[in-house]
Amino acid sequence: VQLQASGGGLVQTGGSLRLSCAASRRTSSNNGMGWFRQAPGKEREFVAAISWNGANTYYADSVKGRFTISRDNAKNTVYLQMNALKPEDTAVYSCACSLYSRADISPGGYRYWGQGTLVTVSS
């Protein structure tokens, strides 16, 4: 499975962006998907995850209430809607395909990773 993340860019504080993650094949429709981010000089951190059918979602406390993860299995695509963005959200955002059908907050549970898209939030 190859993953291609897109939708990053430069936005002002309080603005919104929607990230997309397109998978190369339908296999991803049976797997949980997740978004992670890595800011300069920091460790990669979990952002959001969704189960294979969208029934279960999890969010990092830092984004809860502002970000929404969703998926369209017919399009093999997962989305991350980001609202009320803050400068501390600045990072490279990567999507990943889980080994399992469930939503997983641990990066160890993910088998395939996309190359990431840069989100920059200006103050």
N, C-alpha and C positions, 0 to 999 in steps of 0.2 A: 504494500500500500504506500503510495506516495501522497504527501500532503502539501498543499500550497496555501499558505496564509496570505491574505491581502487586506487592504482597507486601512492600514496605518497612515499616519501623517502628523502634521502639526496642527494643534488646536489650542485655543485659549482656555484658561481655567473656567470651568462651568460648562464647557462645550460637550459635544457628543461625537462619537465615532461608532461605526459598526464594522467589526472585523468579520471576515469570512474565511473558512477553511474548507477547501475543496479536496475531496479524496479521489484517488485515481480509479478506484473500483468499488463495487458494491459491498465488498467484504466489510467495510467500515460500518455498514448499516446494522450489523449484528453486534457491534462493539460499543462500549462506552467511549466517550470522547472528552478531552479536557483542554483547557487553556492554562498555560503557565507564562510567567514573565520573568525577565532578568534585567535589572537595572545596572548601570555601569558600576563596577566594583562591588556588586552584591551577589548573593547566591540566588539561584533560580527559585521562584516561589510559586506555589499553587494559586490559581485565580478562580477557576470554576470548572465543574465537570457535569456531564449529563449521561444518563444511562442510554442503552441502545434505542429504547422506544420513547425517550424523553420524559418518562414518568417520574424520574428522580433527578434532582439537581442539587449541587452543593456549591457553596461559595466561600471564599476566604472572608474573614470578618471585615477586612479592610475595604472590600468592594460590595458587601452585602447591601442591598437596597439601591445600589447605583448601577450595577452590571446585571445583565440577563443573558444566560446561555440558552440557545435553542438549536434545533436541528431540523433539516428537511431530508429525510432518507431517500426520497425520490430523486433528489439532486445530489446525493452524497455530500452534503454540505452542512457544516456546523457554523453557527454565528455567535458572536459576542457583541451585544449591544452595550455600549459604555456611555453612561450619562453622568452629568455633574463631575466631569473629570477634574482632577487635581494635579498639581505639579508632581506629586509623589507617585502618580500613576505612570510617569515617564519610564519606558522600558521597551525592550524587544519582546513582543508577544508571540509565543509559539503554540501551535496546536499539536495534539498528540492523540493517537489511537490506542485504546486500552487493549490489554490481553483478554479482558473479560467483558461481559455484557453490562456489568454494573458501572455506575459512576465511581470513580476512584480519585482520592485526593493525593495519593502518593505517586511521585514520578516513577517509582519502581514498577508500578503496575501498567506502564505504557510501553508498547513495543515499537511503534512508529512515531517519528517526530518530523514536523515540518521545519523549514529553515527560519521562520519568524518574520514578523513585520514590525517596524519601528513606530512607536507612538510617542510623540513629544507633546507635553502639555506646558504651555508657557504661562508664567504668572503675570 
